[in-house]
Amino acid sequence: MNSSDRTPADLLRSALATDPARPLVTFYDDATGERVELSVATFANWVSKTANLLQGELAAAPGDRLALLLPAHWQSAV
């Protein structure tokens, strides 16, 4: 990461440029025993999918306010 990284988008872009295959998020669900590990590239892909959903399907535009209620899950990080 660079000293100029200021936003989450900057940090993700920097991580993608440095090592996109490295693990970024590991989620453990104690109730089910589920373990999910996301690489930087996979996480970035999910961020892109989520942004496209908000813009394309839900017509969110710059300046709009959104609220999402998500359980404790790896998708909450995205």
C-alpha positions in Angstrom: 0.0 0.0 0.0 1.1 3.5 -0.7 1.2 6.5 1.7 -1.1 8.2 -0.7 -3.9 5.7 -0.1 -6.7 7.6 1.6 -10.0 5.9 0.8 -11.1 2.2 0.8 -11.1 2.4 -3.0 -7.5 3.6 -3.0 -6.5 0.8 -0.6 -8.2 -1.8 -2.7 -6.7 -0.5 -5.9 -3.3 -0.6 -4.3 -3.7 -4.1 -3.0 -4.8 -5.2 -6.5 -1.7 -3.7 -8.1 0.6 -5.3 -5.4 -0.7 -8.9 -5.0 -4.2 -9.6 -6.2 -4.0 -13.3 -5.3 -3.2 -12.8 -1.6 -5.9 -13.5 1.0 -7.8 -10.3 2.1 -10.8 -11.6 4.1 -11.3 -14.8 5.9 -14.8 -15.5 7.4 -15.5 -18.1 10.0 -19.0 -19.2 10.9 -18.8 -21.0 14.3 -22.4 -22.2 14.1 -22.0 -24.0 10.7 -18.2 -24.5 10.6 -18.2 -22.6 7.3 -14.9 -20.9 6.3 -14.6 -18.6 3.3 -11.4 -17.0 2.2 -11.5 -14.2 -0.3 -8.4 -13.0 -2.3 -8.0 -9.3 -3.1 -9.1 -10.0 -6.7 -12.2 -11.9 -5.5 -13.1 -9.2 -3.0 -12.7 -6.5 -5.7 -15.0 -8.6 -8.0 -17.7 -8.7 -5.3 -17.3 -4.9 -4.7 -17.9 -4.4 -8.4 -20.9 -6.7 -8.5 -22.4 -4.9 -5.6 -21.8 -1.5 -7.1 -23.4 -2.6 -10.4 -26.4 -3.9 -8.5 -26.9 -0.7 -6.7 -26.5 1.4 -9.8 -28.0 -0.8 -12.5 -30.8 -2.6 -10.7 -31.7 -0.2 -7.9 -30.9 3.1 -9.8 -28.7 4.5 -7.1 -27.0 7.7 -8.1 -24.2 9.9 -6.7 -25.5 11.7 -3.6 -28.2 9.0 -2.9 -28.3 7.6 0.6 -28.6 3.9 1.1 -28.9 1.6 4.1 -28.3 -2.1 4.1 -29.0 -4.4 7.0 -26.6 -7.3 6.8 -25.9 -10.1 9.2 -22.3 -10.8 10.4 -21.1 -12.4 7.2 -18.3 -12.0 4.7 -20.6 -10.2 2.3 -20.9 -7.4 4.9 -17.3 -6.5 4.3 -18.0 -6.0 0.6 
